[in-house]
Amino acid sequence: MKIGVVGAGILGLAVARELTSRGAEVTVLEKEDRVAAHQTGHNSGVVHAGIYYRPGSLKARLCREGMALLREYCQEHRLPYDEVGKLVVASTKAERAGLRTLADRARANGVPGVTELDALGLRDVEPHAVGVGAVHSPHTAVADFPAVARHLAANLDVRLSHPVPAIHESATSVAAGDLRFDRLVVCAGLGTDALAGEGDVRIVPFRGEYFRLVPQAKGLVRGLIYPVPDPRLPFLGVHLTRRIDGEVLVGPNAVMALALEGYSWRDVRPGELARILAWPGTRKMARRHWLTGLRELNGSLRPSVFLRAARRYVPALAEGDLVRAASGVRAQAVGRDGALLDDFAIDRHGRVLIVRNAPSPAATSSFAIARHVADLTVALSDPS
């Protein structure tokens, strides 16, 4: 069976590897001149342990499975992987209820080693952090996702600089640009809508902007320090992350980008922006979350907001300790009703399988998502 995969991020490459292992002839098509060019190469590198996700959801199941598979792959191929641990900190008494919910979810999802700490206990994990309590996940890790993607690609048929302008399905095959396949899997991230056609969800790009700590301040953070998440939003809020390369990131925020690949305010594509704004879900989302949007915009324009958010957890940070770092863009699926999809979403259409929504922890879960996608791809009905 000949199968095409559109997109050479870590997910598309993991899918290709899994399908190849099942005997398929797989070709990966990537519009950029390198793998991991977008979401895979523009994140903090956190390998999530599964403490956030609703028990029973695809995210919860595939995150736990994916973490184990990713760790095994990195160990087997001597790729960087470090269990630095995560501390989710409640800074006020009002946030303690959120911590309890988080701990309950972690236990329900089978996350090992999770403990609840008081104000003194959290200092044993992060000596410079403050809060009224915390949940500690010692097996949360960091990895080099672009390195994993490059290693995957080295053993696959990957066609770089090979954009897919359209998909055309016939009775016997599906065409992706100038190539024909028996089945096609779309893992196009920010480019999903251009290939997926009509549907009940569309991609809205959210830029996540980061700062990094200057060298003399990096010692204030041992691992990962996160806030208690807002259950109304799929974004985790500004946090501190020690990366696999030793840098410490502060961020990200979440502001709607002005282009699908809008990595800065200068990246504006009027045609893409018009299509994003024309989607009814975008307008309904804006009406529902306008106040949050204003706060995130304020953080984008005023670096002092990032410093204030970071000092809530690490008060020793001072002005001048943060400098701008690279941004990322998240391909966030938004429903027609304005809801931000939280779980992974996969559509099947004849010979084509489309990964509609694969936000964090998609990189962590990539090998497990790949198994799930491969099962669905092999089972796709033959329209003939």
C-alpha positions in Angstrom: 0.0 0.0 0.0 1.3 3.5 -0.9 0.6 6.1 1.7 1.4 9.8 1.6 1.9 11.9 4.7 1.6 15.7 4.5 3.8 17.5 7.0 7.3 16.7 8.3 6.8 17.8 11.9 7.4 15.3 14.6 3.9 14.0 14.4 3.9 13.5 10.6 7.3 11.8 10.8 6.2 9.5 13.6 3.1 8.5 11.6 5.3 7.7 8.6 7.6 5.6 10.8 4.7 3.7 12.2 3.1 3.0 8.8 6.4 2.0 7.4 6.9 -0.5 10.2 3.6 -2.1 9.2 4.8 -2.6 5.6 3.4 0.4 3.8 5.4 2.3 1.2 5.3 5.8 2.7 6.3 9.2 1.3 6.4 12.4 3.5 5.7 15.7 1.7 7.0 18.9 3.4 6.6 22.4 1.9 9.6 23.7 3.8 13.3 23.0 3.1 13.8 21.3 6.5 11.9 19.1 8.9 10.4 20.5 12.2 10.2 23.9 10.7 7.1 25.1 12.6 5.4 23.9 15.8 8.0 21.1 16.4 10.9 23.5 16.2 9.3 26.4 18.1 8.3 25.1 21.5 9.9 24.7 24.9 10.7 21.0 24.5 8.6 19.9 27.5 7.7 16.2 27.7 4.4 16.3 29.6 3.6 13.5 32.1 -0.2 13.7 31.7 -1.3 15.6 34.8 -3.6 18.1 33.1 -5.8 16.1 30.9 -9.4 15.0 31.4 -9.3 11.3 32.3 -10.6 9.2 29.5 -9.7 11.8 26.8 -7.4 11.0 23.9 -5.0 13.5 25.3 -4.8 11.7 28.7 -4.4 8.2 27.2 -2.0 9.1 24.3 0.1 11.4 26.5 0.9 8.7 29.0 1.6 6.1 26.2 3.5 8.7 24.1 5.8 9.8 26.9 6.9 6.2 27.5 7.5 5.6 23.8 9.4 8.9 23.3 11.6 8.2 26.3 12.4 4.7 25.0 13.2 6.1 21.5 15.5 8.8 22.9 17.3 6.3 25.1 17.7 3.8 22.3 19.1 6.4 19.9 21.0 8.4 22.5 19.0 11.6 21.9 18.8 14.2 24.7 16.1 13.5 27.4 16.2 14.8 30.9 13.6 14.3 33.7 13.9 17.7 35.3 10.5 17.6 37.0 7.6 20.0 37.1 6.2 22.1 40.0 2.7 23.5 39.5 2.4 26.2 42.1 -0.6 27.8 43.7 0.3 31.4 44.6 -2.9 32.1 46.5 -5.3 30.1 48.8 -8.0 30.4 46.1 -5.8 28.3 43.7 -5.6 25.4 46.1 -8.8 23.8 44.8 -7.2 23.8 41.3 -4.2 22.0 42.7 -6.4 19.3 44.3 -8.2 18.8 40.9 -4.8 18.6 39.2 -3.6 16.0 41.7 -6.8 14.0 41.3 -6.4 14.0 37.5 -2.8 12.9 37.7 -3.8 9.9 39.9 -6.7 9.0 37.5 -4.3 9.2 34.6 -1.7 7.0 36.2 1.0 9.6 36.4 3.7 8.2 38.6 5.4 9.9 41.6 3.0 12.9 41.8 3.0 14.5 45.3 1.2 17.4 46.9 3.5 19.9 48.7 3.0 22.7 51.1 4.8 26.1 51.1 7.9 24.6 52.7 7.9 21.4 50.7 7.9 23.1 47.3 11.1 25.0 48.4 12.8 21.6 48.7 12.2 21.1 44.9 12.7 24.7 43.8 14.6 26.7 46.5 13.8 30.1 44.9 10.1 29.5 44.3 7.3 30.7 46.5 3.6 29.7 46.9 1.0 28.4 49.3 1.3 24.9 47.9 2.2 22.9 44.8 1.9 19.6 42.9 5.2 18.0 41.9 5.5 15.7 38.9 9.1 14.4 39.1 9.0 12.5 35.8 8.0 15.5 33.6 11.0 15.9 31.2 12.5 18.0 28.5 13.8 16.7 25.2 15.1 18.0 21.8 12.1 17.5 19.6 13.8 18.9 16.4 16.6 16.3 17.0 14.0 13.5 17.3 12.4 14.7 14.1 15.7 14.8 12.2 16.5 11.3 13.4 13.1 10.0 12.3 13.5 11.7 8.9 16.9 10.1 8.3 15.2 6.7 7.9 12.2 7.8 5.8 11.4 9.0 2.3 10.9 12.7 3.0 10.4 15.1 0.0 11.4 18.6 1.2 10.4 21.8 -0.6 7.4 19.8 -1.9 4.2 21.7 -1.1 0.8 20.1 -1.6 -1.5 22.8 -3.2 -4.6 20.5 -3.1 -5.9 17.0 -2.6 -8.1 15.2 -5.2 -9.7 11.9 -4.4 -10.8 9.4 -7.1 -12.4 6.0 -7.0 -9.1 4.2 -6.8 -6.5 6.7 -5.3 -5.9 10.1 -3.8 -3.7 12.8 -5.4 -1.6 15.1 -3.2 -0.3 17.6 -5.7 1.6 15.7 -8.4 1.8 12.3 -6.5 -0.8 9.6 -6.1 -1.4 7.3 -3.1 -3.7 4.6 -1.9 -4.2 6.6 1.3 -3.2 10.0 2.6 -2.6 11.3 6.1 -2.6 15.1 6.6 -0.5 16.3 9.6 -0.1 19.8 8.3 -0.5 21.8 11.5 -0.9 25.5 10.6 -1.6 24.5 7.0 -4.5 22.1 7.7 -7.4 24.2 6.5 -5.9 24.7 3.1 -6.1 20.9 2.5 -9.0 19.8 4.8 -11.8 21.7 3.1 -15.1 22.5 4.8 -15.6 21.4 8.4 -17.0 22.3 11.8 -13.6 23.6 13.0 -10.9 25.9 11.6 -7.3 26.6 12.6 -6.8 30.0 14.4 -3.1 30.7 14.9 -2.0 31.8 18.4 1.5 33.2 18.8 3.3 32.3 22.0 6.0 34.8 22.8 9.0 33.8 25.1 11.7 35.5 27.1 14.8 33.7 28.4 16.7 34.3 31.5 20.2 35.9 31.3 23.0 33.6 32.4 23.4 35.0 35.9 19.7 34.4 36.6 19.4 30.8 35.2 20.4 29.3 38.5 17.1 30.5 40.0 15.2 27.7 38.2 16.1 24.0 38.5 13.3 22.5 36.4 9.8 23.6 35.4 7.7 26.0 37.3 4.1 26.3 36.2 1.0 28.2 37.4 -2.3 26.5 38.2 -4.1 26.3 34.8 -7.3 28.1 34.0 -9.8 25.3 33.2 -11.6 27.5 30.7 -8.6 27.8 28.3 -6.3 25.2 26.7 -3.3 27.5 27.3 -1.2 27.0 30.5 -0.2 30.6 31.1 3.3 32.1 31.6 5.7 29.6 33.2 9.4 29.0 33.6 11.0 26.1 31.7 14.6 24.8 31.9 15.3 23.5 28.4 17.4 20.6 27.3 20.1 23.1 26.3 20.2 24.7 29.7 18.4 27.9 28.7 15.5 28.9 30.9 12.4 30.2 29.1 9.7 32.5 30.5 6.4 32.3 28.7 4.5 31.8 26.5 1.6 34.2 26.3 -1.1 33.6 23.7 -2.0 36.3 21.2 -3.9 35.7 17.9 -1.3 35.9 15.1 -2.0 38.0 12.0 -0.9 35.2 9.7 -0.8 31.4 9.9 2.9 31.6 10.3 2.8 34.9 12.2 5.9 34.6 14.4 6.0 38.4 15.0 3.7 41.5 14.8 5.5 42.2 11.5 4.2 39.0 9.9 0.9 40.0 8.4 -0.8 38.2 5.5 -4.1 40.0 4.7 -5.6 37.1 2.8 -5.0 34.6 5.6 -6.1 37.1 8.2 -9.4 37.8 6.3 -10.1 34.1 6.2 -9.4 33.6 9.9 -11.7 36.6 10.8 -14.4 35.4 8.5 -14.8 32.1 10.4 -17.8 32.6 12.7 -16.0 30.7 15.4 -13.3 33.3 15.5 -15.7 36.1 16.2 -17.6 34.1 18.8 -14.3 33.2 20.5 -13.3 36.9 20.6 -16.6 37.9 22.2 -16.2 35.1 24.8 -12.6 35.7 25.7 -12.0 39.4 24.9 -10.8 40.3 28.4 -8.3 37.4 28.4 -7.2 38.5 24.9 -6.6 42.1 26.1 -4.4 40.8 29.0 -2.4 38.6 26.6 -2.0 41.6 24.2 -0.8 43.7 27.1 1.9 41.1 27.9 3.0 41.0 24.3 3.5 44.8 24.2 5.0 45.3 27.7 7.8 43.0 28.8 7.3 44.1 32.4 4.1 42.0 32.4 6.2 38.9 31.8 8.5 39.8 34.6 5.6 40.4 37.0 4.1 37.0 36.1 7.4 35.2 36.6 8.1 37.0 39.9 4.8 35.7 41.2 6.6 32.4 41.5 10.3 33.4 41.6 10.4 36.8 43.3 14.2 36.9 43.2 14.0 37.7 39.4 14.9 41.4 38.7 14.5 43.8 35.9 17.1 43.0 33.2 17.0 39.3 33.9 14.7 38.6 30.9 15.6 39.1 27.3 13.5 38.3 24.2 13.6 34.8 22.8 12.1 33.1 19.7 8.3 32.8 19.4 6.1 29.9 18.3 2.7 29.7 16.7 0.1 27.2 17.9 -2.4 25.7 15.4 -5.5 26.0 17.6 -8.7 24.5 16.3 -11.8 26.6 17.0 -15.3 25.3 16.5 -18.1 27.2 14.7 -19.5 28.0 18.1 -16.3 29.7 19.3 -15.1 26.9 21.5 -11.4 26.2 21.6 -10.9 22.5 21.0 -8.9 20.9 23.8 -8.6 17.3 22.8 -6.9 15.8 19.8 -9.3 15.7 16.8 -9.0 13.4 13.8 -11.3 13.3 10.7 -11.7 10.5 8.2 -12.9 11.3 4.6 -12.8 8.4 2.2 -9.1 7.7 1.6 -7.9 10.7 3.5 -7.3 11.0 7.2 -6.9 14.6 8.6 -5.4 15.4 12.0 -7.5 18.5 12.7 -6.3 19.4 16.2 -3.0 18.3 17.7 -1.9 21.0 20.2 0.3 20.3 23.2 1.1 17.6 24.3 1.2 16.4 20.6 5.0 16.3 20.5 5.1 14.3 23.8 2.3 12.0 22.4 3.6 11.8 18.8 4.6 8.1 18.9 1.3 7.1 20.5 -0.8 9.4 18.2 1.1 7.7 15.3 -0.1 4.3 16.4 -3.7 5.6 16.7 -3.5 7.3 13.3 -2.0 4.2 11.7 -4.8 2.1 13.0 -7.4 4.5 11.5 -5.5 4.8 8.2 -5.2 1.1 7.6 -9.0 0.8 8.4 -10.0 3.5 6.0 -12.8 2.2 3.7 -12.1 1.8 0.0 -14.7 4.0 -1.7 -14.7 1.8 -4.7 
